[in-house]
Amino acid sequence: MPKDQFAPLLSIVIPTHRRPEILKLCLEHIENQTVSDSLETIVVSDGPDEETKRMLENYKWKISIQYFEIPKSQQGAARNKGMQRAHGQYILFIGDDIFLAPAAAEKHLRTHSLPTPNFQLPTFAVLGFTAWDPACGITPVMRWLDKSGWQFGYRMLARYAHDFIPADMQRRFTYASHISLPAAIAKKFPFREDAALYGWEDIEWGLRLKNAGVGLLYEPGAKALHHHHITVEDSLKRMETLGKSAVEMEQFAPELKLTPRKWKLLKYRMAAMLPGLCGAHYRAFLRGISIPHGAQ
């Protein structure tokens, strides 16, 4: 970048596809960041998206926004293409339905700037805290997803607030919907682009980061809301997809051990016999595992 151009501290990379109204709200929250003058925002459409393009062109934004489209692929590819254009010292990955609290970006930057002698590792990513947006209407299944950890497992991280998540469990929490890391590290460890199904690409990415000695620090002060209404039907469909994608991802990274075997499979089958949301979700996951990739 030429010296006379804007040099951001933090680049926010957002994959999107045909959700212009939600994306607009996401960007308005970025406009309200306490460090908005230090940010650049890169929006990558995963496939052609005329409505989003028009929305971005017709609104007078107070922040720096780059927008471009890629051929329809998946979120990992969109993130990779976005960070390739990033100029910030750090990159923050969020979803287009993630609404950052006003001080969230500042918290990410402050955490990265803490003196490294006080920490275990010189290089680390920062996981922010995300909760359901009450404006969406929080359903019983959304509460169950929070409690069970099948969507976000923040309840399991309370003891690690403002500290490192143990290396042997950090891959489970590399949520690419709200995580930041040095740009040099992000570009060195791109997301996989050969996995066709949604569900585990950020976990596989987290395993590679852990194996490279990149730590994960949990900063609950970096807050955001997840603006996504989920019904039982939505959740069960997602759980079945997670089963199918677990089978696919294990072909690339068998060490992840995503599909249950032996005693764990027995545990899953027993859980699938339970009534209510718990049993229904385990049954959906097991259905996904049993469906070969590519089957209709």
C-alpha positions in Angstrom: 0.0 0.0 0.0 1.4 3.5 -0.8 2.5 5.5 2.2 0.0 8.2 1.6 -2.9 5.8 1.8 -4.8 4.7 4.9 -2.9 2.1 6.9 -5.3 0.3 9.3 -4.4 -1.5 12.4 -7.2 -4.1 12.1 -8.8 -5.6 9.0 -12.3 -7.0 9.5 -13.0 -9.8 7.0 -16.6 -10.7 6.4 -17.8 -13.5 4.1 -21.4 -13.0 2.9 -23.9 -14.3 0.4 -27.3 -12.7 -0.4 -28.1 -11.3 3.0 -27.8 -7.5 2.3 -30.2 -6.4 5.1 -28.3 -8.3 7.8 -24.9 -7.3 6.4 -26.0 -3.7 6.5 -26.7 -4.0 10.2 -23.4 -5.7 10.7 -21.5 -2.9 9.0 -23.4 -0.2 10.9 -22.1 -1.8 14.1 -18.6 -1.6 12.7 -19.2 2.1 12.0 -19.9 2.6 15.7 -16.6 1.0 16.9 -14.6 3.1 19.3 -11.5 2.6 17.0 -13.3 2.9 13.7 -10.6 5.2 12.4 -8.1 2.3 12.7 -10.2 -0.3 10.8 -10.7 -1.4 7.3 -13.6 -3.7 6.4 -13.4 -6.3 3.7 -16.7 -7.9 2.5 -16.4 -10.9 0.3 -19.4 -12.3 -1.5 -19.3 -16.0 -1.9 -20.9 -15.9 -5.4 -22.6 -13.2 -7.4 -24.8 -10.9 -5.3 -26.3 -7.9 -7.1 -28.5 -6.9 -4.1 -25.5 -6.7 -1.7 -23.5 -4.8 -4.3 -26.3 -2.2 -4.8 -26.8 -1.9 -1.0 -23.1 -1.1 -0.5 -22.9 1.3 -3.4 -26.1 3.2 -2.5 -25.2 3.9 1.2 -22.8 6.5 2.3 -20.5 4.7 4.7 -18.4 6.3 7.4 -15.8 3.5 7.3 -13.4 2.0 4.8 -15.1 -0.9 2.9 -13.7 -3.1 0.2 -16.2 -5.3 -1.6 -15.7 -8.0 -4.2 -17.2 -11.2 -5.3 -15.7 -14.7 -5.9 -17.1 -17.7 -7.7 -19.5 -19.6 -5.5 -17.4 -21.7 -3.2 -17.6 -21.7 0.6 -16.8 -19.5 3.6 -13.2 -20.6 4.0 -12.4 -19.6 0.4 -14.1 -16.2 1.0 -12.1 -15.6 4.1 -8.9 -16.5 2.4 -9.5 -14.1 -0.5 -10.5 -11.4 1.9 -7.4 -11.6 4.0 -5.2 -11.6 0.9 -6.4 -8.0 0.4 -6.0 -7.0 4.0 -3.6 -4.3 5.0 -4.0 -4.4 8.8 -1.5 -5.6 11.3 -4.2 -7.9 12.6 -7.2 -9.6 11.0 -10.6 -10.1 12.7 -12.9 -12.7 11.1 -16.6 -12.3 11.8 -19.8 -13.5 10.2 -22.2 -11.2 8.3 -24.7 -11.8 11.2 -22.3 -10.8 13.9 -22.9 -7.4 15.5 -19.9 -6.1 17.3 -20.4 -4.2 20.5 -18.9 -0.6 20.3 -15.6 -1.5 22.1 -15.2 -5.0 20.6 -12.5 -4.1 18.0 -10.7 -2.0 20.6 -10.6 -5.0 23.0 -9.2 -7.2 20.3 -6.4 -4.7 19.6 -5.6 -4.1 23.2 -5.4 -7.8 23.9 -3.0 -8.3 21.1 -0.8 -5.4 22.4 -0.4 -6.8 25.9 3.2 -7.5 26.8 4.1 -11.0 25.7 6.3 -11.8 28.7 3.2 -12.1 30.8 1.8 -14.8 28.5 2.8 -18.4 27.7 3.2 -17.8 24.0 4.5 -14.9 21.9 1.9 -15.5 19.2 -1.8 -16.0 19.8 -5.3 -15.5 18.4 -8.0 -13.8 20.4 -11.5 -15.3 20.8 -14.2 -12.8 21.5 -17.5 -13.5 23.2 -20.7 -14.0 21.2 -24.3 -14.3 22.5 -27.6 -14.6 20.7 -29.2 -11.3 19.7 -32.4 -11.0 21.7 -33.9 -8.9 18.9 -34.1 -12.1 16.9 -36.3 -13.8 19.4 -34.4 -16.5 21.4 -36.1 -19.8 21.0 -35.8 -22.8 23.3 -33.6 -24.6 20.8 -31.2 -21.6 20.7 -31.0 -21.8 24.5 -30.4 -25.5 24.3 -27.6 -25.0 21.7 -25.9 -22.6 24.1 -26.2 -25.0 27.0 -25.1 -28.1 25.1 -22.2 -26.4 23.4 -23.3 -27.6 19.9 -23.3 -24.0 18.7 -21.0 -22.0 21.0 -19.3 -23.5 24.1 -18.6 -20.3 26.0 -20.0 -21.8 29.2 -17.0 -24.1 29.2 -14.6 -21.2 28.9 -15.6 -19.2 32.0 -12.6 -20.3 33.9 -10.3 -19.1 31.1 -11.5 -15.6 30.8 -8.7 -13.2 29.9 -6.3 -16.2 29.7 -5.2 -18.9 27.4 -7.4 -21.8 26.6 -5.5 -25.1 27.2 -3.8 -26.2 24.0 -5.4 -29.7 24.1 -8.9 -28.1 23.8 -8.4 -24.8 22.0 -9.2 -26.2 18.5 -12.8 -26.6 19.7 -13.1 -22.9 20.2 -11.5 -21.3 17.1 -14.8 -19.8 16.1 -14.2 -18.1 12.8 -17.3 -16.0 13.4 -15.5 -13.8 16.0 -11.7 -14.3 16.2 -8.6 -12.2 15.5 -5.0 -12.9 15.0 -1.9 -11.3 13.5 -2.2 -10.9 9.8 1.1 -12.6 9.1 -0.1 -15.7 10.9 -3.6 -15.7 9.3 -2.0 -15.5 5.8 0.4 -18.3 6.7 -2.4 -20.6 7.8 -5.3 -20.1 5.4 -8.6 -22.0 5.7 -9.0 -25.2 3.7 -10.8 -24.8 0.4 -11.2 -28.4 -0.5 -14.0 -29.1 2.0 -17.4 -28.7 0.3 -19.6 -29.0 3.4 -20.2 -26.5 6.2 -19.3 -27.4 9.8 -15.7 -28.1 10.8 -13.4 -25.9 8.7 -12.6 -23.6 11.6 -11.9 -26.5 13.9 -9.5 -28.0 11.4 -7.9 -24.6 11.1 -7.7 -24.3 14.8 -5.8 -27.7 15.0 -3.2 -26.4 12.5 -2.8 -23.2 14.5 -2.3 -25.2 17.7 0.2 -27.5 16.1 2.2 -24.5 14.9 2.4 -23.1 18.5 -0.3 -20.4 18.1 -2.2 -20.0 21.3 -5.8 -19.0 21.8 -6.7 -16.4 24.4 -10.3 -15.8 25.5 -11.3 -12.2 25.9 -14.9 -12.0 26.9 -14.7 -8.2 27.0 -14.8 -8.3 23.2 -18.5 -8.8 22.9 -20.8 -9.4 19.9 -24.4 -10.5 19.2 -25.3 -13.3 16.8 -28.3 -12.1 14.8 -29.6 -15.4 13.7 -33.0 -16.8 14.6 -33.0 -20.7 14.7 -36.0 -23.0 14.8 -35.9 -26.6 15.8 -36.2 -27.6 12.1 -33.2 -25.3 11.3 -31.1 -26.8 14.1 -31.8 -30.4 13.2 -31.0 -29.7 9.5 -27.7 -28.1 10.6 -26.9 -31.1 12.9 -27.4 -33.5 10.1 -25.1 -31.4 7.9 -22.5 -31.5 10.7 -22.6 -35.3 10.7 -22.0 -35.4 6.9 -19.3 -32.8 7.1 -17.6 -34.6 10.0 -17.2 -37.7 7.7 -15.8 -35.5 4.9 -13.4 -33.5 7.2 -12.0 -36.7 8.7 -10.7 -37.6 5.2 -8.5 -34.5 5.3 -7.7 -34.5 9.1 -8.3 -38.0 10.7 -6.6 -36.8 13.9 -9.7 -34.6 14.6 -11.7 -37.8 15.4 -15.0 -36.1 14.6 -17.2 -39.2 14.1 -17.8 -41.3 17.2 -16.5 -44.8 17.4 -16.7 -47.7 19.8 -17.8 -46.6 23.3 -18.3 -43.0 22.1 -20.6 -44.3 19.3 -22.5 -46.3 21.9 -22.8 -43.1 24.0 -24.2 -41.2 21.0 -26.7 -44.0 20.2 -27.9 -44.0 23.8 -28.2 -40.2 23.8 -30.2 -40.5 20.6 -32.9 -42.5 22.5 -33.5 -39.6 24.9 -36.7 -37.6 24.5 -36.7 -33.9 23.7 -34.1 -31.7 22.0 -31.1 -33.7 23.1 -32.2 -37.0 21.6 -33.5 -35.3 18.4 -30.1 -33.6 17.8 -28.1 -36.8 18.4 -30.4 -38.7 16.0 -29.9 -36.0 13.4 -26.1 -36.1 13.8 -26.0 -39.9 13.5 -28.2 -39.7 10.4 -25.7 -37.3 8.8 -22.8 -39.7 9.6 -24.6 -42.5 7.9 -25.3 -40.6 4.7 -22.4 -40.9 2.2 -21.0 -37.5 1.0 -22.7 -36.6 -2.3 -25.9 -38.6 -1.7 -29.2 -36.8 -2.1 
